[in-house]
Amino acid sequence: MDDYQAIVVRNPDHRVVALYGDLDAASMPALEAELFCQLTESDLPLVVSLDGVAFCDTGCLRSLMQAVRHADAVGCRLAFCCHLEDLLRVLRDGRMTRQMGLWPTIEEAVEAVLRP
C-alpha cells in the first residue's frame, strides 16, 4: 500500500492539489478533509491532479464527486487532471469524466478553470 499524500501549491490566481499514493478507505477521511478545506477556504479556482494516484477505490471516487458538488455549491471552479490510463478507465467506466471536468494535463486543467 502506498501512503496517501496531498501537496498543495498556491498560485496568485489558482491552486493545485496533487494527490499521491492509494486513495482507499484508510485515506478517504484525509482526502475529503483536504478537498473540502481547499474548496471552502478560498474561491480561487482549484485543480486536483490525480497523476500520482496508485490506486483509487469506489469510496474515494464518490469523495471526488462529492467535491465536485461542493465546489458547485460554494461557487469554486474545480477541474481534475489525469493521464494514467488505468485510472482514466475507472473514471470512464463510472461515467464520471464529464461531470468532473477532467483534463490530461495540469496546464490544460488550469487553463480550463481560469477561462471565463
C-alpha positions as CSV (number, residue, x, y, z in Angstrom):
1,M,0.0,0.0,0.0
2,D,1.3,3.5,-0.9
3,D,0.8,6.1,1.7
4,Y,-1.6,8.9,0.7
5,Q,-0.2,12.4,0.4
6,A,-1.6,15.7,-0.8
7,I,0.6,18.5,-1.8
8,V,-1.0,22.0,-2.2
9,V,0.6,24.6,-4.4
10,R,-0.9,28.1,-4.1
11,N,-0.6,30.5,-7.1
12,P,-1.9,34.0,-7.3
13,D,-4.9,33.1,-9.5
14,H,-5.4,29.3,-8.7
15,R,-4.4,26.4,-6.5
16,V,-3.3,22.9,-7.3
17,V,-3.7,19.9,-5.1
18,A,-1.5,17.0,-6.2
19,L,-2.6,13.6,-4.8
20,Y,-0.2,10.7,-4.4
21,G,-0.5,7.1,-3.3
22,D,-3.5,5.0,-2.6
23,L,-7.0,6.5,-2.4
24,D,-8.8,3.9,-0.3
25,A,-10.8,3.6,2.9
26,A,-7.7,4.4,5.0
27,S,-7.0,7.7,3.1
28,M,-10.6,8.7,2.4
29,P,-11.1,10.9,5.6
30,A,-7.9,12.8,4.9
31,L,-8.8,13.1,1.2
32,E,-12.2,14.5,1.9
33,A,-10.9,16.9,4.6
34,E,-8.3,18.3,2.2
35,L,-10.6,18.8,-0.7
36,F,-13.4,20.3,1.3
37,C,-10.9,22.6,3.2
38,Q,-9.5,23.8,-0.1
39,L,-12.9,24.4,-1.6
40,T,-14.1,26.3,1.5
41,E,-11.1,28.4,2.4
42,S,-10.8,30.2,-0.9
43,D,-12.8,30.9,-4.1
44,L,-9.7,30.7,-6.2
45,P,-10.0,28.0,-8.8
46,L,-8.8,24.6,-7.8
47,V,-7.1,21.9,-9.9
48,V,-6.8,18.4,-8.5
49,S,-4.0,16.3,-10.0
50,L,-4.6,12.5,-9.9
51,D,-1.4,11.7,-11.7
52,G,0.3,10.4,-8.6
53,V,-2.5,8.1,-7.6
54,A,-1.5,4.5,-7.5
55,F,-5.0,3.1,-6.6
56,C,-8.5,4.5,-6.2
57,D,-11.4,2.6,-4.7
58,T,-15.1,3.4,-5.2
59,G,-15.4,5.2,-1.9
60,C,-12.8,7.7,-2.9
61,L,-14.4,8.1,-6.4
62,R,-17.6,9.1,-4.5
63,S,-15.5,11.5,-2.5
64,L,-14.2,13.1,-5.7
65,M,-17.8,13.5,-6.9
66,Q,-18.8,15.0,-3.6
67,A,-16.0,17.5,-4.0
68,V,-17.5,18.4,-7.5
69,R,-20.9,19.0,-5.9
70,H,-19.4,21.0,-3.0
71,A,-17.4,23.2,-5.5
72,D,-20.6,23.9,-7.4
73,A,-22.4,24.8,-4.1
74,V,-19.7,27.2,-2.9
75,G,-19.0,28.7,-6.4
76,C,-15.4,27.4,-6.7
77,R,-14.2,26.4,-10.1
78,L,-12.8,22.9,-10.0
79,A,-11.1,20.7,-12.5
80,F,-9.1,17.4,-12.4
81,C,-6.2,16.2,-14.4
82,C,-5.0,12.7,-15.0
83,H,-3.1,10.9,-17.7
84,L,-3.0,7.5,-16.1
85,E,-4.8,5.0,-18.4
86,D,-5.9,2.6,-15.6
87,L,-7.4,5.4,-13.5
88,L,-9.0,7.1,-16.6
89,R,-10.6,3.7,-17.4
90,V,-12.1,3.5,-14.0
91,L,-13.4,7.1,-14.2
92,R,-14.8,6.5,-17.7
93,D,-16.5,3.2,-16.6
94,G,-18.1,5.1,-13.8
95,R,-19.2,7.8,-16.2
96,M,-17.5,10.4,-14.1
97,T,-15.2,12.1,-16.6
98,R,-17.8,14.5,-18.0
99,Q,-19.1,15.6,-14.5
100,M,-15.6,16.1,-13.2
101,G,-14.1,18.4,-15.7
102,L,-11.2,16.0,-16.4
103,W,-8.1,17.2,-18.4
104,P,-5.0,15.2,-19.5
105,T,-2.5,17.8,-18.1
106,I,-2.3,20.2,-15.2
107,E,-1.7,23.0,-17.7
108,E,-5.0,22.2,-19.6
109,A,-6.9,21.9,-16.3
110,V,-5.6,25.3,-15.1
111,E,-6.5,26.9,-18.4
112,A,-10.0,25.5,-18.1
113,V,-10.6,26.8,-14.6
114,L,-9.2,30.2,-15.4
115,R,-11.4,30.5,-18.6
116,P,-14.4,32.9,-18.0
